[in-house]
């Protein structure tokens, strides 16, 4: 197998040494650098072009997620995240289907994780990894700040989404999305005449959208209510929603009443 140029990023010296010890036993691994901060990691990824990065999440200043944001998911090499238990971060990694090493990890867990990374690279599945990184950035919100929060602070709904488009990562304002359709484990965003596919379950995305702006008119469709021009009865009691751009979307009859209330209509 091809030798994998590997970068270690961790602000703890014992953690660096443990990874160095374990990787020294792997014949196909060449450790090309060790970084103690996110800032160093960004520079090293850009100059050393590693194939694989062991990336600590919790580092002071620029953390592991900020490294990914700065480099960009499409430019990141294969990455194995390393983290201590974090009730804020770990559910996001599980949702994104990204692998991680949870400190303290044993030798078997390390080898299983490394083997999965090898398999992704052997099968040239980096595009899948990039999509998973985009999904991770979408589902990960910044940790709470130390500043006091008002007792009745409004819920922070999703305002922007990172989408992969033609090898670029675009930052899209959520309010520009006209409607969203489900495609298995993905959703398709329809915005300004273009569509973008992201790895996200419909239900999970719906929970993070502002309910005063987005409404689920069908089990497979969410619509931006400001885009609705009209609706009319269709066959078997269902309805068709007409958008300002001429798009027609099916609406379940069971969801009509709630939409009427949301739009503050009568009848």
DOBA-834198 format. One record per residue (C-alpha): residue number from 0; residue in three letters; chain; x, y, z negated. Coordinates in steps of 0.001 Angstrom, whole numbers, padded with zeros to 6 digits. Layout:
# DOBA-834198
(zavex NUM; ALA; A; (X; Y; Z)) ...
//
This chain:
# DOBA-834198
(zavex 0; UNK; A; (000000; 000000; 000000)) (zavex 1; UNK; A; (001072; 003554; 000651)) (zavex 2; UNK; A; (002855; 005266; -002243)) (zavex 3; UNK; A; (000446; 007669; -003945)) (zavex 4; UNK; A; (001942; 011038; -004838)) (zavex 5; UNK; A; (000438; 011693; -008236)) (zavex 6; UNK; A; (000130; 014805; -010394)) (zavex 7; UNK; A; (-000562; 014781; -014151)) (zavex 8; UNK; A; (-002375; 017754; -015670)) (zavex 9; UNK; A; (-002801; 017782; -019465)) (zavex 10; UNK; A; (-001960; 020363; -022111)) (zavex 11; UNK; A; (-001145; 017691; -024733)) (zavex 12; UNK; A; (002393; 016263; -024661)) (zavex 13; UNK; A; (001389; 012828; -026089)) (zavex 14; UNK; A; (-001272; 012494; -023395)) (zavex 15; UNK; A; (001273; 013386; -020690)) (zavex 16; UNK; A; (003701; 010790; -022053)) (zavex 17; UNK; A; (001058; 008062; -022207)) (zavex 18; UNK; A; (000041; 008642; -018586)) (zavex 19; UNK; A; (003690; 008727; -017516)) (zavex 20; UNK; A; (004288; 005407; -019298)) (zavex 21; UNK; A; (001261; 003721; -017706)) (zavex 22; UNK; A; (001925; 005078; -014221)) (zavex 23; UNK; A; (005580; 003976; -014379)) (zavex 24; UNK; A; (004302; 000392; -014342)) (zavex 25; UNK; A; (002467; 000892; -011033)) (zavex 26; UNK; A; (004626; 000138; -008000)) (zavex 27; UNK; A; (002652; 002353; -005615)) (zavex 28; UNK; A; (002645; 005482; -007833)) (zavex 29; UNK; A; (005147; 008316; -007499)) (zavex 30; UNK; A; (004613; 011018; -010143)) (zavex 31; UNK; A; (005550; 014263; -008373)) (zavex 32; UNK; A; (004755; 016652; -011206)) (zavex 33; UNK; A; (003436; 017221; -014717)) (zavex 34; UNK; A; (001459; 020361; -015597)) (zavex 35; UNK; A; (000434; 021721; -018982)) (zavex 36; UNK; A; (-002195; 024223; -017813)) (zavex 37; UNK; A; (-004834; 024757; -015189)) (zavex 38; UNK; A; (-002881; 027646; -013692)) (zavex 39; UNK; A; (000154; 025409; -013175)) (zavex 40; UNK; A; (-002097; 022724; -011722)) (zavex 41; UNK; A; (-003530; 025058; -009083)) (zavex 42; UNK; A; (-000054; 026061; -007956)) (zavex 43; UNK; A; (001226; 022466; -007953)) (zavex 44; UNK; A; (-001743; 021115; -005974)) (zavex 45; UNK; A; (-001226; 023808; -003358)) (zavex 46; UNK; A; (002537; 023284; -003063)) (zavex 47; UNK; A; (003017; 019556; -003744)) (zavex 48; UNK; A; (-000111; 018262; -001949)) (zavex 49; UNK; A; (-000557; 015204; -004184)) (zavex 50; UNK; A; (-002748; 012274; -003176)) (zavex 51; UNK; A; (-004098; 011792; -006697)) (zavex 52; UNK; A; (-004497; 014041; -009750)) (zavex 53; UNK; A; (-005108; 013033; -013357)) (zavex 54; UNK; A; (-006871; 016202; -014519)) (zavex 55; UNK; A; (-007639; 017094; -018122)) (zavex 56; UNK; A; (-010936; 018926; -018544)) (zavex 57; UNK; A; (-010449; 020708; -021848)) (zavex 58; UNK; A; (-007480; 023049; -021532)) (zavex 59; UNK; A; (-007240; 026588; -022905)) (zavex 60; UNK; A; (-007728; 029340; -020357)) (zavex 61; UNK; A; (-008203; 027712; -016964)) (zavex 62; UNK; A; (-009811; 024299; -017596)) (zavex 63; UNK; A; (-010116; 021333; -015263)) (zavex 64; UNK; A; (-013413; 022410; -013709)) (zavex 65; UNK; A; (-011991; 025843; -012977)) (zavex 66; UNK; A; (-009100; 024130; -011179)) (zavex 67; UNK; A; (-011635; 022386; -008903)) (zavex 68; UNK; A; (-013545; 025631; -008318)) (zavex 69; UNK; A; (-010368; 027507; -007425)) (zavex 70; UNK; A; (-008920; 024870; -005095)) (zavex 71; UNK; A; (-012361; 024058; -003667)) (zavex 72; UNK; A; (-013923; 020569; -003588)) (zavex 73; UNK; A; (-013078; 020080; 000110)) (zavex 74; UNK; A; (-009374; 020747; -000551)) (zavex 75; UNK; A; (-009043; 018689; -003730)) (zavex 76; UNK; A; (-007116; 015419; -003586)) (zavex 77; UNK; A; (-008616; 012354; -005225)) (zavex 78; UNK; A; (-009076; 013193; -008897)) (zavex 79; UNK; A; (-009468; 011202; -012105)) (zavex 80; UNK; A; (-010734; 013404; -014922)) (zavex 81; UNK; A; (-009325; 012868; -018403)) (zavex 82; UNK; A; (-011289; 014169; -021371)) (zavex 83; UNK; A; (-012050; 013767; -025035)) (zavex 84; UNK; A; (-015702; 013236; -025904)) (zavex 85; UNK; A; (-017734; 016256; -024858)) (zavex 86; UNK; A; (-021531; 016056; -025059)) (zavex 87; UNK; A; (-021682; 018996; -022641)) (zavex 88; UNK; A; (-019435; 017610; -019904)) (zavex 89; UNK; A; (-019869; 013834; -019851)) (zavex 90; UNK; A; (-023531; 013719; -018731)) (zavex 91; UNK; A; (-022553; 015884; -015766)) (zavex 92; UNK; A; (-019802; 013449; -014765)) (zavex 93; UNK; A; (-022250; 010550; -015010)) (zavex 94; UNK; A; (-024790; 012384; -012826)) (zavex 95; UNK; A; (-022125; 013142; -010244)) (zavex 96; UNK; A; (-020964; 009486; -010273)) (zavex 97; UNK; A; (-017393; 010657; -010813)) (zavex 98; UNK; A; (-014929; 008496; -012685)) (zavex 99; UNK; A; (-013218; 009706; -015820)) (zavex 100; UNK; A; (-010975; 008455; -018607)) (zavex 101; UNK; A; (-012363; 009107; -022054)) (zavex 102; UNK; A; (-009648; 009680; -024651)) (zavex 103; UNK; A; (-008472; 007523; -026266)) (zavex 104; UNK; A; (-008594; 004979; -023432)) (zavex 105; UNK; A; (-007066; 001506; -023345)) (zavex 106; UNK; A; (-004846; -000030; -020684)) (zavex 107; UNK; A; (-007667; -002013; -019091)) (zavex 108; UNK; A; (-009892; 001041; -018647)) (zavex 109; UNK; A; (-006932; 002927; -017164)) (zavex 110; UNK; A; (-006210; 000214; -014590)) (zavex 111; UNK; A; (-009885; -000162; -013633)) (zavex 112; UNK; A; (-010177; 003568; -013036)) (zavex 113; UNK; A; (-006935; 003706; -011068)) (zavex 114; UNK; A; (-008013; 000727; -008957)) (zavex 115; UNK; A; (-011283; 002474; -008054)) (zavex 116; UNK; A; (-009359; 005571; -007000)) (zavex 117; UNK; A; (-007068; 003419; -004857)) (zavex 118; UNK; A; (-010084; 001806; -003200)) (zavex 119; UNK; A; (-011638; 005191; -002356)) (zavex 120; UNK; A; (-008414; 006294; -000687)) (zavex 121; UNK; A; (-007883; 002967; 001081)) (zavex 122; UNK; A; (-011377; 003223; 002572)) (zavex 123; UNK; A; (-010854; 006889; 003436)) (zavex 124; UNK; A; (-013815; 007898; 001265)) (zavex 125; UNK; A; (-012512; 011325; 000290)) (zavex 126; UNK; A; (-015581; 012955; 001863)) (zavex 127; UNK; A; (-017692; 011095; -000687)) (zavex 128; UNK; A; (-015424; 012301; -003488)) (zavex 129; UNK; A; (-015707; 015882; -002231)) (zavex 130; UNK; A; (-019518; 015626; -002280)) (zavex 131; UNK; A; (-019361; 014290; -005823)) (zavex 132; UNK; A; (-017165; 017224; -006868)) (zavex 133; UNK; A; (-019651; 019666; -005336)) (zavex 134; UNK; A; (-022444; 017941; -007248)) (zavex 135; UNK; A; (-020399; 018128; -010459)) (zavex 136; UNK; A; (-019938; 021891; -010078)) (zavex 137; UNK; A; (-023658; 022267; -009442)) (zavex 138; UNK; A; (-024777; 020316; -012513)) (zavex 139; UNK; A; (-022135; 021700; -014863)) (zavex 140; UNK; A; (-023040; 024926; -016588)) (zavex 141; UNK; A; (-020539; 027071; -018548)) (zavex 142; UNK; A; (-020341; 026167; -022254)) (zavex 143; UNK; A; (-022199; 028421; -024689)) (zavex 144; UNK; A; (-020420; 031641; -025648)) (zavex 145; UNK; A; (-019609; 032600; -029213)) (zavex 146; UNK; A; (-021652; 035813; -028974)) (zavex 147; UNK; A; (-025013; 035677; -030774)) (zavex 148; UNK; A; (-027974; 034708; -028609)) (zavex 149; UNK; A; (-031390; 036341; -029099)) (zavex 150; UNK; A; (-033886; 034014; -030786)) (zavex 151; UNK; A; (-036151; 034051; -027717)) (zavex 152; UNK; A; (-033526; 034253; -024973)) (zavex 153; UNK; A; (-034930; 033279; -021541)) (zavex 154; UNK; A; (-033946; 029924; -020047)) (zavex 155; UNK; A; (-031004; 030223; -017663)) (zavex 156; UNK; A; (-032208; 028804; -014361)) (zavex 157; UNK; A; (-029993; 027946; -011426)) (zavex 158; UNK; A; (-029018; 031042; -009425)) (zavex 159; UNK; A; (-026401; 029656; -007002)) (zavex 160; UNK; A; (-025546; 026331; -005398)) (zavex 161; UNK; A; (-022286; 025153; -003848)) (zavex 162; UNK; A; (-022919; 023371; -000529)) (zavex 163; UNK; A; (-020540; 021666; 001874)) (zavex 164; UNK; A; (-020973; 022987; 005427)) (zavex 165; UNK; A; (-018585; 022211; 008273)) (zavex 166; UNK; A; (-015635; 021593; 005956)) (zavex 167; UNK; A; (-016293; 024790; 004006)) (zavex 168; UNK; A; (-017894; 025172; 000596)) (zavex 169; UNK; A; (-020587; 027843; 000780)) (zavex 170; UNK; A; (-022069; 029533; -002274)) (zavex 171; UNK; A; (-025800; 029912; -001645)) (zavex 172; UNK; A; (-028176; 032154; -003584)) (zavex 173; UNK; A; (-031032; 029908; -004703)) (zavex 174; UNK; A; (-033638; 032582; -003932)) (zavex 175; UNK; A; (-032768; 032293; -000208)) (zavex 176; UNK; A; (-033983; 028681; -000091)) (zavex 177; UNK; A; (-037375; 028465; 001660)) (zavex 178; UNK; A; (-038088; 024854; 000731)) (zavex 179; UNK; A; (-036408; 021621; -000352)) (zavex 180; UNK; A; (-037060; 018068; 000819)) (zavex 181; UNK; A; (-036006; 014764; -000723)) (zavex 182; UNK; A; (-033842; 012243; 001143)) (zavex 183; UNK; A; (-033172; 009314; -001184)) (zavex 184; UNK; A; (-030409; 010264; -003649)) (zavex 185; UNK; A; (-029955; 013566; -001783)) (zavex 186; UNK; A; (-031991; 016705; -001208)) (zavex 187; UNK; A; (-031999; 018902; 001884)) (zavex 188; UNK; A; (-032060; 022662; 001379)) (zavex 189; UNK; A; (-033791; 024719; 004085)) (zavex 190; UNK; A; (-032542; 028300; 004178)) (zavex 191; UNK; A; (-032559; 030946; 006915)) (zavex 192; UNK; A; (-033142; 028417; 009682)) (zavex 193; UNK; A; (-030345; 026076; 008543)) (zavex 194; UNK; A; (-030308; 022931; 006419)) (zavex 195; UNK; A; (-027759; 021700; 003888)) (zavex 196; UNK; A; (-027591; 018234; 002322)) (zavex 197; UNK; A; (-026417; 017931; -001288)) (zavex 198; UNK; A; (-026153; 014966; -003633)) (zavex 199; UNK; A; (-028914; 015724; -006117)) (zavex 200; UNK; A; (-032055; 013954; -007256)) (zavex 201; UNK; A; (-035263; 015893; -006630)) (zavex 202; UNK; A; (-036416; 015693; -010240)) (zavex 203; UNK; A; (-033058; 016838; -011623)) (zavex 204; UNK; A; (-032918; 019820; -009272)) (zavex 205; UNK; A; (-036529; 020780; -009979)) (zavex 206; UNK; A; (-035777; 020967; -013710)) (zavex 207; UNK; A; (-033072; 023587; -013085)) (zavex 208; UNK; A; (-035107; 025814; -010753)) (zavex 209; UNK; A; (-037126; 028790; -011933)) (zavex 210; UNK; A; (-040735; 027489; -012047)) (zavex 211; UNK; A; (-042106; 030960; -011347)) (zavex 212; UNK; A; (-040305; 030906; -007980)) (zavex 213; UNK; A; (-040275; 027244; -006949)) (zavex 214; UNK; A; (-043211; 024840; -007014)) (zavex 215; UNK; A; (-043326; 021141; -006154)) (zavex 216; UNK; A; (-046206; 020772; -003714)) (zavex 217; UNK; A; (-045526; 017103; -002982)) (zavex 218; UNK; A; (-043394; 014355; -004505)) (zavex 219; UNK; A; (-040839; 014975; -001747)) (zavex 220; UNK; A; (-041163; 018753; -001285)) (zavex 221; UNK; A; (-040430; 021856; -003358)) (zavex 222; UNK; A; (-041328; 025248; -001902)) (zavex 223; UNK; A; (-040287; 028814; -002645)) (zavex 224; UNK; A; (-043685; 030390; -003392)) (zavex 225; UNK; A; (-042621; 033739; -001877)) (zavex 226; UNK; A; (-042397; 031948; 001493)) (zavex 227; UNK; A; (-046026; 030745; 001434)) (zavex 228; UNK; A; (-048244; 032532; 003957)) (zavex 229; UNK; A; (-051387; 030378; 003594)) (zavex 230; UNK; A; (-052700; 026880; 002989)) (zavex 231; UNK; A; (-055659; 024922; 004274)) (zavex 232; UNK; A; (-057446; 021659; 003685)) (zavex 233; UNK; A; (-056153; 018722; 005694)) (zavex 234; UNK; A; (-057246; 015100; 006016)) (zavex 235; UNK; A; (-058316; 012955; 003048)) (zavex 236; UNK; A; (-058419; 015944; 000719)) (zavex 237; UNK; A; (-054740; 016859; 001106)) (zavex 238; UNK; A; (-053627; 020322; 002168)) (zavex 239; UNK; A; (-051124; 021896; 004562)) (zavex 240; UNK; A; (-049019; 024816; 003368)) (zavex 241; UNK; A; (-047971; 027331; 006040)) (zavex 242; UNK; A; (-044762; 029303; 005498)) (zavex 243; UNK; A; (-044048; 032742; 006949)) (zavex 244; UNK; A; (-041625; 031221; 009496)) (zavex 245; UNK; A; (-044317; 028850; 010832)) (zavex 246; UNK; A; (-043179; 025752; 008949)) (zavex 247; UNK; A; (-046004; 023432; 007868)) (zavex 248; UNK; A; (-045633; 021354; 004718)) (zavex 249; UNK; A; (-047926; 018722; 003261)) (zavex 250; UNK; A; (-049353; 019455; -000215)) (zavex 251; UNK; A; (-050949; 016828; -002426)) (zavex 252; UNK; A; (-054505; 017681; -003439)) (zavex 253; UNK; A; (-053592; 017065; -007080)) (zavex 254; UNK; A; (-051060; 019901; -006904)) (zavex 255; UNK; A; (-053342; 022489; -005310)) (zavex 256; UNK; A; (-054953; 023701; -008528)) (zavex 257; UNK; A; (-051615; 024379; -010204)) (zavex 258; UNK; A; (-050406; 026238; -007123)) (zavex 259; UNK; A; (-053532; 028407; -007146)) (zavex 260; UNK; A; (-052805; 029339; -010777)) (zavex 261; UNK; A; (-049170; 030018; -009994)) (zavex 262; UNK; A; (-050087; 032304; -007105)) (zavex 263; UNK; A; (-052850; 033857; -009237)) (zavex 264; UNK; A; (-055446; 033178; -006568)) (zavex 265; UNK; A; (-059141; 032454; -006919)) (zavex 266; UNK; A; (-060813; 029540; -005171)) 
//
